[in-house]
Amino acid sequence: MTRTVVVAGVGPGLGAAVARRFAREGCRVALLARTESFLTDLATELDGEGDGLAVPTDLTDAAAVESAFETVREAFGPVDVLVYNASGAAWKGVTDIGLDEFDDALATGPRGAFCCARAAAADMTGRGGTMVFTGATTSIRGKENALGFSAAKFGVRGMAQSLARELGPEGVHVAHVVLDGTIRPPGAEPGDPATSLDPEAIAATYWDLVVADRSTMPFEVHLTNGPSGAIEFV
């Protein structure tokens, strides 16, 4: 089955790894983020595996998100899979973070996720699909001096839970992945033993969620660095 996939929030790390894995599975992959030059290069690379489409988008702009999904539909057809991977926040506590910085964290987190989920749900309701939301340790345990990031990740997780209840009966699998530890940055060699999460392995987990048996659909998957890393365990 050829699937149309939207990866929202694509950088050189996990977002790119997810896009590459899904392209290798024969998917048509639309890339949504702000940096046009990076998206264009990655989309060209993906064309060698499946189909890639660069759609420069400000995910905090509701109209821009709607326009982006229309672009995807025109090129690839209805959306079958949404991966929401965007996040961003100033790592500051309550006495240091500005209101604009806090608002930006919520705009990139739950607001952007809502805009993408609403657009994807229009395609998936009644015909099925998958939504995967990238979480973090702070999705379920607040961290000091990360007020905006914690609030945003809590919000995305709560929204994913609500979406799972609402859209599950419509055949839509909604999943939330807790990345409970550090992700190995691009270009870094894996340690021996490994002390950080492998983005390729995370991407494989995301694909497993897409092809999961509809009779047993996991909602939350918890990935941590393992016995050789800094185990977070919430």
Summary of the structure (lengths in Angstrom):
residues: 234
radius of gyration: 16.9
end to end distance: 36.6
largest distance: 51.3
contacts: 821
relative contact order: 0.14
helix: 44%
strand: 19%
